[in-house]
Every structure is written in C-alpha cells, then in structure tokens.
Amino acid sequence: MTVIKIDGNSLTLDNVVEVARLGATVELTAESIKSIDISRQYVDELVESGEIVYGITTGFGNFSNVHISKDQAKDLQRNLIISHSCGVGDYLPTDAVRAMMLLRINNLAKGYSGIRLSTIETLMNMLNKGVHPKIFEKGSLGASGDLVPLAHMVLPMIGEGEAEYQGEILPGKEAMAKAGIPIIELTSKEGLALINGTQAMTAVGALTCYDAIKLLKASDIAVALTMEALNGITDPFIPELHALRPHPGQGASAQNLLSLLANSERTTHQGDIRVQDAYVLRCAPQIHGASHDAIEYVRRKVDIEINSVTDNPIILVDKKMGISGGHFHGQPMALAFDFLGIALAELANVSERRIERLVNPALNNGLPAFLTEQGGLHSGFMIVQYAAASLVSENKVLAHPASVDSIPSSANQEDHVSMGTIAARKAQSIYKNAKAVVGMELMLASQAVDLNKKDAGKALGTGTKAAYDTIRSQIPTLTEDRVIYPDIHKSADLLETDLVDNVEKALGFSLS
C-alpha cells in the first residue's frame, strides 16, 4: 500500500486523491514531528504564564474578552467541539471526509498550531485504519474556517458523534474501540487547532478540481466525435491560427482536437461541404480553452491551500508570539471554487448545444431526426436532449456565486464570511451534472456515426476511434427504443474510468 510522507509542505493534488479514494496511508516526517513538539512546548509556556492569547487563555469569537484559567483549558476545548457540531443535511461522501482528515493533518504537520503530537497521531490512526467520522455537508460559513464540519470530524476522537468503520455506522466511541484507537482528552489550544481552517471546502473543491481536469479531456473527446458525425471542419484548429491569440487553454484544446481527429476520413476542410461550422464546433477551442484556463487557476490555488497554515491563532515560536490573524478565512478558495463551478457549467452548456445539433434534423447534416431510423414509432434520443437541457438549466442556477454573500456571525465580531464551502459543494454538483451531459453527447455522437450512411466504411480519427470503441464496448447502437437511463449512466461513468485512458493509450501520449 502507498504511504504518503506528510511534512506540511509537499502534498499534491494526486496525493489527495491517493489517500481519499485509493486508500493510501500517511506518516509524519521526522522534521515535522520536531516542529510539532517545539510548537506545543511554546503553547504550554503560554498557558503557564497566563498570557492573553486568543483561544488558548480566552474564549472564542465574541467571547474573546473572557479569560480562561489553566484548570478550565480541557473543558474549554471539549465544549468548543461539542457546541460547534451543528451540521445538517446529507453526510459528506467518504472520499471528501478522508481528504478533510488528510488536509488537517498536513496543516498541523507544519508546526504552527501548538497541538500535541499524540493528538495528530490519533487523527492519523483514524485515517489509516479507516475510521471515517460522519460529517454533515451543511453548516459552514467558510470563516472562521470550516468550524462545523471539522467539529464533526473531531467528535469520534473524543468519543462522541458517529463514524463509519468497516462498512458500518457506529457511535464514535464504539468505532474507535473496534479500530483499537484510544479516544483522547483535548487540552489547551487543541480543539481550536483541529477545527479552525478551510479543510472542508478545500477537500470537496480539490476532489472536484481533479475530476474537472479529466472532464476537460473528455469534453474535447466528445466534440471530436461529434465532428466526425457531422463532417466538421478542422481548419479552425490549426496551430498557426491559435498562435495569434495565445491563451494556453485555447491552444491546448485545439491541439487536442487535431490529435484526436488525426487520420480521420470523415472530417472536412472549409469549402468542401460548407464554409463554416456553427460556434459549438468551430469555437470549441475558445470555449473549452477558457474552462481549461479557469480550472488550471483553481488547481494552482488548491496546490497553495493544501500546504498552507489556516489555523488561528498561529504559533510563531521564533517570535515568541501567538497571533490571532485571518488565515482561516476561506475567501481565496471561495472565489476559486465559484470560478470552478462556472467553468464546469460552460462545458455542459456547449455540450448540450452539440447534442441539439446531433438530434435536430434541421441542423444535423442529413442524419435521421433524433437519431432513430423509425421516427414516430420510436422517439430515439429525443428525450435525452430534454434531460441534458434540464441539467444545464440546473447548473445555471447553481453557478450563481456563493462568495458574493456574507452574513455576519458571533455578535458581528466575525462580520464577513466567505461561504466557500457552499461554493465547493455547488461546484461538485455542477460537475456531476456536466459529466452526465458530456456522457450523453458521447453516446449520441457514437449513434450519429453509426447512422451516417454516406460515410460508412470511412475511418475515424486515431483518438475518436478509441473513444467510439470504448462507448460501444458498453452501449450498443440504438435500433429501437429501449429503457435508456442505464446507457446514460454507463456513458457518464466511462468519463471517470476507461474513456480518457483508452484514448490516450491509442494516441500514445496524454491530452493537454
């Protein structure tokens, strides 16, 4: 099993996926352990001295003016966790929970939080042994960090809440006992160190960003297969043209399309059949490329955030200070995840319009209406376009940015919040809808290739042939109406499994 070394500085998006979805385990580096111990020693000194430091010798939020004595420290930290466990809604999926745990460990491993090594090790043991706290998806304002979901993450550590272990949802104390992990008693600073950060929004957003990168490739594959079905014009994709407007994503998408369509006998040049294609084909590099650049921006923000300190207060041992700053504020990620949702929504928007061109007999270059040869008796793919339109419309509602809202909290002490966790969850919902729509396009484009009688026997491109074969390995040509939702689900699932891998294997290189 893969073991990821945790030092607080070098975690990657691929590492997050390895731990969250593939079961990789984690361990701290020696340097990280040393930093953790030094930071904790200084917190102990602050407690002994009685110096006023937020969250260590004071209450929280608007109670920051209330002094907390040394003998109240443990009660303060426990009360923080149980009082902040206010989550509602559905549970977060297991991969998001595991990503949250990993990101919190990595944050604490930097040695600026003042938490005991043994407390971090408890959270690591839970992650490594598969004790997954049941965390509700809703309730975070995204500042002061993801207090509510992270509090639910901590509950099983202190013998409260619920956790999933070996496929069973158990009381937190029982799950810990079955896994052989002792519950702990939090002491000064530790509750705050565990919950004051952006790990819920960043976990959900990071996993969505990873999935979005693959969906970008699948979207280029989908438009290429639609080009095959509609005898699309490839001239607008040549590199000399895109060098004149050198947005990186635009050029990458154009090159992807040329690579996918290499050796095709079905595509055309301008003037062969028509002078221009509609925008959803001709401008695909510009449209997909804009989403490509947006998602790349989000990936860079994720790379920064997963290796950042988002605690409060932050312990600066060298300066002998515990500073109550604002690194817990989720605004940098809230804007990024809103942007991610918009970029994904656009991939679905343009895909649905290509679906319309495939099924509409006024637009589909002579193919049968709704891609059925027995129209009237059979509806073919008529209602698939309806479903795609429904998902795209929903995305337009979800794409409204969460980060433009703020509702003050804690008696107006915390008077601007990010709503970044809402932004991340919305982006994930948009991704799921977009994946379904692009899957529909791939399925319909494959059907259109089959029905394009005038091109029967003509070769598909190197990449599009691999895509077509992948679709057809799971979904047969539609000759008469059948229950269609299993085909839709299979096609969408292929975007996360075999499709891109098979196409890249055929090409001999990775798409951009």
C-alpha positions as CSV (number, residue, x, y, z in Angstrom):
1,M,0.0,0.0,0.0
2,T,1.2,3.5,-0.8
3,V,2.5,5.6,2.1
4,I,2.4,9.4,1.8
5,K,5.0,11.3,3.8
6,I,3.4,14.3,5.5
7,D,5.6,17.4,6.1
8,G,3.1,20.2,5.6
9,N,4.8,21.5,2.5
10,S,4.8,19.0,-0.3
11,L,1.3,17.5,-0.6
12,T,0.0,17.3,-4.2
13,L,-3.5,17.0,-5.6
14,D,-2.6,13.5,-6.8
15,N,-1.6,12.6,-3.2
16,V,-5.0,13.9,-2.0
17,V,-6.7,11.5,-4.5
18,E,-4.4,8.6,-3.5
19,V,-5.4,9.0,0.2
20,A,-9.1,10.0,-0.3
21,R,-10.0,7.4,-3.0
22,L,-7.3,4.8,-3.2
23,G,-6.7,4.1,0.4
24,A,-3.1,5.3,0.7
25,T,-1.9,5.8,4.3
26,V,0.1,8.6,5.8
27,E,3.0,9.2,8.2
28,L,4.8,12.2,9.5
29,T,8.4,13.1,8.7
30,A,11.0,13.4,11.4
31,E,11.3,17.1,10.7
32,S,7.6,17.6,11.1
33,I,7.5,15.8,14.4
34,K,10.2,18.1,15.7
35,S,8.3,21.2,14.6
36,I,5.1,20.0,16.2
37,D,6.8,19.3,19.5
38,I,8.5,22.7,19.6
39,S,5.3,24.5,18.8
40,R,3.5,22.5,21.6
41,Q,6.1,23.4,24.1
42,Y,5.6,27.1,23.5
43,V,1.8,26.7,24.0
44,D,2.4,25.1,27.3
45,E,4.6,28.0,28.3
46,L,1.8,30.5,27.3
47,V,-0.7,28.6,29.4
48,E,1.7,28.5,32.4
49,S,2.4,32.2,32.1
50,G,-1.3,33.2,31.8
51,E,-0.5,35.5,28.9
52,I,-3.7,36.5,27.0
53,V,-3.7,34.7,23.7
54,Y,-7.0,34.1,21.8
55,G,-8.4,30.6,22.1
56,I,-5.7,29.5,24.5
57,T,-6.4,31.6,27.5
58,T,-9.6,33.2,26.2
59,G,-13.0,32.2,24.9
60,F,-13.9,32.1,21.3
61,G,-15.5,34.6,18.9
62,N,-17.2,37.4,20.7
63,F,-16.1,35.7,24.0
64,S,-12.5,36.5,23.2
65,N,-12.6,39.0,26.1
66,V,-13.4,36.2,28.6
67,H,-10.3,34.9,30.4
68,I,-10.0,31.2,30.8
69,S,-7.8,29.8,33.6
70,K,-5.4,26.9,33.3
71,D,-7.7,24.5,35.1
72,Q,-10.5,25.3,32.6
73,A,-8.5,24.5,29.5
74,K,-9.7,21.0,28.9
75,D,-13.3,21.9,29.5
76,L,-12.9,24.8,27.1
77,Q,-11.6,22.7,24.3
78,R,-14.2,19.9,24.7
79,N,-17.0,22.5,24.9
80,L,-15.7,24.0,21.7
81,I,-16.1,20.8,19.8
82,I,-19.5,19.7,21.1
83,S,-21.0,23.2,20.8
84,H,-19.8,23.6,17.2
85,S,-21.2,20.3,16.0
86,C,-24.2,21.9,14.3
87,G,-24.2,20.2,10.9
88,V,-27.3,19.4,8.9
89,G,-28.1,17.9,5.5
90,D,-26.7,14.7,4.0
91,Y,-23.4,13.2,5.0
92,L,-20.3,14.1,3.0
93,P,-19.0,11.2,0.9
94,T,-16.2,9.1,2.3
95,D,-13.6,10.5,-0.1
96,A,-14.3,14.1,1.0
97,V,-14.1,13.0,4.7
98,R,-10.7,11.3,4.1
99,A,-9.5,14.3,2.2
100,M,-10.5,16.6,5.1
101,M,-8.7,14.4,7.6
102,L,-5.6,14.4,5.4
103,L,-5.6,18.1,4.8
104,R,-6.0,18.9,8.5
105,I,-3.1,16.6,9.3
106,N,-0.9,18.3,6.7
107,N,-1.9,21.7,8.1
108,L,-1.0,20.7,11.7
109,A,2.2,19.0,10.5
110,K,3.8,22.3,9.7
111,G,4.2,23.0,13.4
112,Y,2.4,26.3,13.7
113,S,-0.7,25.2,15.6
114,G,0.6,24.1,19.0
115,I,-1.2,20.8,19.1
116,R,0.3,17.7,20.8
117,L,1.9,15.1,18.5
118,S,-0.3,12.4,20.2
119,T,-3.5,14.2,19.1
120,I,-2.3,14.4,15.5
121,E,-1.4,10.7,15.7
122,T,-4.9,9.9,16.8
123,L,-6.3,11.6,13.7
124,M,-3.7,9.8,11.5
125,N,-4.6,6.4,13.0
126,M,-8.2,7.0,12.2
127,L,-7.4,7.9,8.6
128,N,-5.0,4.9,8.2
129,K,-7.4,2.4,9.8
130,G,-10.5,3.7,8.0
131,V,-12.4,5.2,10.9
132,H,-14.3,7.9,9.0
133,P,-16.3,10.4,11.0
134,K,-19.8,11.1,9.7
135,I,-19.8,14.7,8.7
136,F,-22.8,16.7,7.6
137,E,-22.4,18.6,4.4
138,K,-24.0,21.9,5.5
139,G,-23.4,24.4,8.3
140,S,-20.1,26.1,7.5
141,L,-19.8,29.8,6.8
142,G,-16.2,29.3,5.5
143,A,-14.9,31.7,8.2
144,S,-13.7,31.2,10.9
145,G,-12.8,28.3,8.7
146,D,-15.0,25.2,8.4
147,L,-15.8,25.1,12.1
148,V,-19.0,23.0,11.9
149,P,-17.8,20.1,9.6
150,L,-14.4,20.0,11.2
151,A,-16.0,19.8,14.7
152,H,-17.9,16.7,13.4
153,M,-14.6,15.3,12.3
154,V,-13.2,15.6,15.8
155,L,-16.2,14.2,17.7
156,P,-15.2,10.5,17.4
157,M,-11.7,11.5,18.7
158,I,-13.3,12.4,22.0
159,G,-15.8,9.5,22.0
160,E,-18.7,11.4,20.6
161,G,-20.6,11.6,17.3
162,E,-20.7,8.9,14.7
163,A,-18.2,7.2,12.5
164,E,-18.2,4.6,9.7
165,Y,-15.9,1.7,10.2
166,Q,-15.7,-1.4,8.0
167,G,-18.9,-0.5,6.3
168,E,-20.9,0.1,9.5
169,I,-22.0,3.4,11.0
170,L,-21.3,3.3,14.7
171,P,-21.3,5.6,17.7
172,G,-17.9,7.4,17.6
173,K,-16.6,5.8,20.8
174,E,-17.5,2.3,19.6
175,A,-15.9,2.8,16.2
176,M,-12.7,4.0,17.8
177,A,-12.7,1.0,20.2
178,K,-13.3,-1.5,17.3
179,A,-10.4,0.0,15.4
180,G,-8.2,-0.1,18.5
181,I,-7.7,3.6,18.7
182,P,-7.9,5.2,22.2
183,I,-10.1,8.3,22.5
184,I,-8.4,11.4,23.8
185,E,-9.0,14.3,26.1
186,L,-8.2,17.6,24.3
187,T,-6.1,20.2,26.1
188,S,-5.3,23.8,25.6
189,K,-5.4,25.1,22.0
190,E,-6.1,21.6,20.6
191,G,-9.8,21.9,19.8
192,L,-9.3,25.2,18.0
193,A,-6.3,23.8,16.2
194,L,-8.4,20.9,14.8
195,I,-11.4,23.0,13.6
196,N,-10.2,26.4,12.6
197,G,-9.3,26.0,9.0
198,T,-10.5,25.6,5.4
199,Q,-10.2,21.8,5.1
200,A,-13.8,21.0,4.3
201,M,-14.2,23.4,1.4
202,T,-10.7,22.6,0.2
203,A,-11.3,18.8,0.4
204,V,-14.5,19.0,-1.6
205,G,-13.1,21.6,-4.0
206,A,-9.8,19.8,-4.6
207,L,-11.5,16.5,-5.5
208,T,-13.9,18.3,-7.8
209,C,-10.9,20.1,-9.4
210,Y,-9.2,16.8,-10.0
211,D,-12.4,15.4,-11.6
212,A,-12.7,18.6,-13.7
213,I,-9.3,18.1,-15.2
214,K,-10.4,14.7,-16.6
215,L,-13.8,16.1,-17.7
216,L,-11.9,18.7,-19.8
217,K,-10.2,15.9,-21.7
218,A,-13.5,14.0,-22.1
219,S,-15.1,17.2,-23.4
220,D,-12.5,17.6,-26.1
221,I,-13.0,13.9,-27.0
222,A,-16.8,14.4,-27.2
223,V,-16.6,17.4,-29.5
224,A,-14.1,15.5,-31.7
225,L,-16.6,12.6,-32.0
226,T,-19.4,15.0,-32.8
227,M,-17.1,16.5,-35.5
228,E,-16.8,13.0,-37.0
229,A,-20.6,12.6,-37.1
230,L,-21.3,16.0,-38.6
231,N,-18.3,16.2,-41.1
232,G,-16.9,19.0,-39.1
233,I,-14.2,21.4,-40.5
234,T,-10.8,21.1,-38.9
235,D,-9.1,24.2,-40.4
236,P,-10.1,26.4,-37.4
237,F,-7.9,24.2,-35.1
238,I,-4.5,24.7,-36.8
239,P,-1.7,25.9,-34.5
240,E,-0.8,28.9,-36.7
241,L,-4.2,30.3,-36.1
242,H,-4.1,29.9,-32.3
243,A,-0.6,31.3,-32.0
244,L,-2.3,34.6,-32.9
245,R,-4.4,34.5,-29.7
246,P,-2.1,32.5,-27.3
247,H,-4.4,31.7,-24.4
248,P,-2.9,28.4,-23.1
249,G,-6.1,26.5,-22.8
250,Q,-7.4,27.5,-26.2
251,G,-4.2,26.3,-27.8
252,A,-4.2,23.1,-25.8
253,S,-7.8,22.3,-26.8
254,A,-7.2,23.0,-30.4
255,Q,-4.2,20.7,-30.4
256,N,-6.2,18.0,-28.6
257,L,-8.8,18.2,-31.4
258,L,-6.3,17.9,-34.1
259,S,-4.6,14.9,-32.4
260,L,-7.9,13.2,-31.8
261,L,-9.0,13.6,-35.4
262,A,-5.7,12.7,-37.0
263,N,-6.2,10.2,-39.9
264,S,-10.0,10.8,-39.9
265,E,-11.7,10.3,-43.3
266,R,-14.9,11.9,-42.1
267,T,-13.9,15.4,-41.2
268,T,-13.6,18.2,-43.9
269,H,-11.9,21.4,-44.8
270,Q,-13.7,24.8,-45.3
271,G,-15.5,24.8,-48.6
272,D,-15.7,21.0,-49.0
273,I,-19.3,20.8,-47.8
274,R,-19.8,24.2,-46.1
275,V,-17.7,27.3,-45.4
276,Q,-18.2,27.4,-41.6
277,D,-19.4,25.2,-38.8
278,A,-21.6,26.6,-36.0
279,Y,-19.8,28.0,-33.0
280,V,-20.2,24.9,-30.8
281,L,-17.8,23.1,-33.2
282,R,-15.7,25.9,-34.7
283,C,-15.2,27.8,-31.4
284,A,-14.8,24.7,-29.3
285,P,-11.1,25.5,-28.5
286,Q,-12.1,29.0,-27.4
287,I,-14.9,27.8,-25.2
288,H,-13.3,24.7,-23.8
289,G,-10.0,26.5,-23.5
290,A,-11.5,29.2,-21.3
291,S,-12.7,26.5,-18.9
292,H,-9.2,24.9,-19.2
293,D,-7.5,28.1,-18.0
294,A,-10.1,28.6,-15.2
295,I,-9.6,25.1,-13.9
296,E,-5.8,25.5,-14.1
297,Y,-6.1,28.6,-12.0
298,V,-8.2,26.7,-9.4
299,R,-5.7,23.9,-9.4
300,R,-2.9,26.3,-8.5
301,K,-5.0,27.8,-5.7
302,V,-5.6,24.3,-4.4
303,D,-1.9,23.5,-4.5
304,I,-1.2,26.5,-2.3
305,E,-4.1,25.9,0.1
306,I,-3.4,22.2,0.8
307,N,0.1,23.2,2.0
308,S,-0.9,26.3,4.0
309,V,-1.4,27.1,7.6
310,T,-5.1,28.1,8.1
311,D,-5.1,27.9,11.9
312,N,-5.9,30.6,14.4
313,P,-4.1,31.7,16.5
314,I,-0.9,30.8,14.7
315,I,2.1,30.0,16.9
316,L,5.3,31.7,15.8
317,V,7.8,30.2,18.2
318,D,10.8,32.2,16.8
319,K,9.0,35.4,17.5
320,K,7.5,34.1,20.8
321,M,4.0,35.1,19.6
322,G,0.6,33.5,19.2
323,I,-1.0,35.7,16.6
324,S,-4.8,35.8,16.0
325,G,-4.8,36.6,12.3
326,G,-7.2,35.6,9.5
327,H,-5.7,32.6,7.6
328,F,-8.9,30.7,8.4
329,H,-10.9,33.0,6.1
330,G,-12.0,31.0,3.0
331,Q,-12.3,33.9,0.6
332,P,-9.2,32.8,-1.6
333,M,-10.8,29.4,-2.1
334,A,-14.4,30.6,-2.2
335,L,-13.8,32.7,-5.3
336,A,-11.8,29.9,-6.9
337,F,-14.5,27.3,-6.3
338,D,-17.2,29.6,-7.7
339,F,-15.0,30.0,-10.8
340,L,-14.6,26.2,-10.9
341,G,-18.4,25.8,-10.9
342,I,-18.8,28.4,-13.7
343,A,-16.1,26.7,-15.8
344,L,-17.8,23.4,-15.5
345,A,-21.2,24.8,-16.2
346,E,-19.9,26.1,-19.5
347,L,-18.6,22.7,-20.5
348,A,-22.1,21.3,-20.1
349,N,-23.7,24.3,-21.8
350,V,-21.8,23.9,-25.0
351,S,-22.1,20.1,-24.9
352,E,-25.9,20.3,-24.7
353,R,-25.9,22.6,-27.8
354,R,-23.9,20.0,-29.7
355,I,-26.4,17.4,-28.6
356,E,-29.1,19.6,-30.1
357,R,-27.2,19.7,-33.4
358,L,-27.0,15.9,-33.4
359,V,-30.7,15.3,-32.9
360,N,-32.3,18.2,-34.8
361,P,-32.9,17.3,-38.4
362,A,-32.7,21.0,-39.4
363,L,-29.1,21.1,-38.1
364,N,-27.6,17.6,-38.2
365,N,-26.3,17.3,-41.7
366,G,-28.9,14.9,-43.1
367,L,-29.0,12.4,-40.2
368,P,-32.3,10.9,-39.1
369,A,-34.4,13.1,-36.8
370,F,-33.5,12.3,-33.1
371,L,-31.0,9.7,-34.4
372,T,-33.6,7.0,-35.0
373,E,-34.4,5.4,-38.3
374,Q,-38.1,4.7,-37.4
375,G,-39.1,8.1,-36.2
376,G,-42.7,8.3,-34.9
377,L,-42.9,4.8,-33.7
378,H,-39.6,5.3,-31.9
379,S,-38.5,8.6,-30.2
380,G,-34.8,7.7,-30.3
381,F,-32.8,10.2,-28.4
382,M,-35.4,13.0,-28.4
383,I,-35.8,13.0,-24.6
384,V,-32.0,12.6,-23.9
385,Q,-31.7,16.2,-25.1
386,Y,-34.5,17.2,-22.7
387,A,-32.6,15.6,-19.8
388,A,-29.4,17.4,-20.9
389,A,-31.3,20.7,-21.1
390,S,-32.7,20.1,-17.6
391,L,-29.2,19.5,-16.2
392,V,-27.8,22.6,-17.9
393,S,-30.6,24.7,-16.6
394,E,-29.9,23.5,-13.1
395,N,-26.3,24.3,-13.5
396,K,-27.1,27.9,-14.4
397,V,-28.9,28.3,-11.1
398,L,-26.0,26.5,-9.2
399,A,-23.4,28.7,-10.9
400,H,-24.6,31.8,-9.1
401,P,-21.5,32.6,-6.9
402,A,-21.8,31.8,-3.2
403,S,-18.9,34.1,-2.4
404,V,-20.8,37.3,-3.1
405,D,-22.9,36.6,0.0
406,S,-21.9,37.2,3.6
407,I,-23.9,37.1,6.8
408,P,-22.2,38.4,10.0
409,S,-21.8,36.0,12.9
410,S,-20.7,35.9,16.6
411,A,-22.3,39.2,17.5
412,N,-20.7,40.9,14.5
413,Q,-17.2,40.0,15.6
414,E,-17.0,37.7,12.6
415,D,-18.6,40.3,10.3
416,H,-17.5,39.0,6.8
417,V,-17.6,35.3,5.9
418,S,-16.7,33.5,2.6
419,M,-19.4,30.9,2.1
420,G,-16.6,29.0,0.4
421,T,-17.9,25.5,1.5
422,I,-21.1,26.2,-0.3
423,A,-19.1,27.2,-3.4
424,A,-17.2,24.0,-3.3
425,R,-20.3,21.8,-2.9
426,K,-22.0,23.7,-5.7
427,A,-19.1,23.1,-7.9
428,Q,-19.2,19.4,-7.2
429,S,-22.9,19.3,-8.0
430,I,-22.3,21.1,-11.3
431,Y,-19.5,18.7,-12.1
432,K,-21.9,15.7,-11.7
433,N,-24.4,17.3,-14.0
434,A,-21.8,18.3,-16.5
435,K,-20.3,14.7,-16.5
436,A,-23.8,13.4,-17.4
437,V,-24.3,15.8,-20.2
438,V,-20.9,15.2,-21.8
439,G,-21.6,11.4,-21.4
440,M,-24.8,11.9,-23.3
441,E,-23.0,13.7,-26.1
442,L,-20.5,10.9,-26.5
443,M,-23.4,8.4,-26.6
444,L,-25.3,10.4,-29.2
445,A,-22.2,11.1,-31.3
446,S,-21.5,7.4,-31.5
447,Q,-25.1,6.8,-32.6
448,A,-24.7,9.5,-35.3
449,V,-21.5,7.9,-36.6
450,D,-23.4,4.7,-37.0
451,L,-26.3,6.4,-38.8
452,N,-24.1,8.5,-41.2
453,K,-24.6,6.2,-44.1
454,K,-22.7,8.3,-46.6
455,D,-19.5,7.9,-44.6
456,A,-20.0,4.2,-43.9
457,G,-16.6,2.5,-44.1
458,K,-14.6,5.7,-43.7
459,A,-12.1,5.7,-40.9
460,L,-12.5,7.6,-37.7
461,G,-9.5,9.5,-36.3
462,T,-7.0,7.8,-34.1
463,G,-8.4,9.2,-30.9
464,T,-12.0,9.2,-31.9
465,K,-11.9,5.6,-33.0
466,A,-10.7,4.7,-29.5
467,A,-13.5,6.8,-27.9
468,Y,-16.1,5.2,-30.2
469,D,-14.9,1.7,-29.4
470,T,-15.0,2.5,-25.7
471,I,-18.6,3.7,-25.9
472,R,-19.6,0.7,-28.0
473,S,-18.0,-1.7,-25.5
474,Q,-20.7,-0.7,-23.0
475,I,-23.5,0.7,-25.1
476,P,-24.8,-0.9,-28.3
477,T,-26.3,1.1,-31.2
478,L,-29.9,2.0,-30.6
479,T,-32.0,0.3,-33.3
480,E,-35.3,0.6,-31.5
481,D,-36.4,2.4,-28.3
482,R,-35.2,0.8,-25.0
483,V,-35.0,1.8,-21.4
484,I,-32.3,4.4,-21.9
485,Y,-31.2,5.5,-18.4
486,P,-28.7,2.6,-17.9
487,D,-27.0,3.7,-21.1
488,I,-26.8,7.3,-19.9
489,H,-25.3,6.2,-16.6
490,K,-22.8,3.9,-18.2
491,S,-21.6,6.6,-20.6
492,A,-21.2,9.1,-17.8
493,D,-19.3,6.6,-15.7
494,L,-16.9,5.9,-18.6
495,L,-15.7,9.5,-18.3
496,E,-14.2,8.7,-14.9
497,T,-12.9,5.2,-15.8
498,D,-11.8,4.0,-19.2
499,L,-12.6,6.7,-21.8
500,V,-9.7,9.1,-21.4
501,D,-7.2,6.3,-20.6
502,N,-8.2,4.3,-23.7
503,V,-8.0,7.4,-26.0
504,E,-4.6,8.4,-24.6
505,K,-3.3,4.9,-25.0
506,A,-4.3,4.9,-28.7
507,L,-2.7,8.3,-29.2
508,G,0.5,7.3,-27.4
509,F,0.5,10.5,-25.3
510,S,-1.6,12.4,-22.8
511,L,-4.1,15.0,-23.9
512,S,-3.4,18.5,-22.6
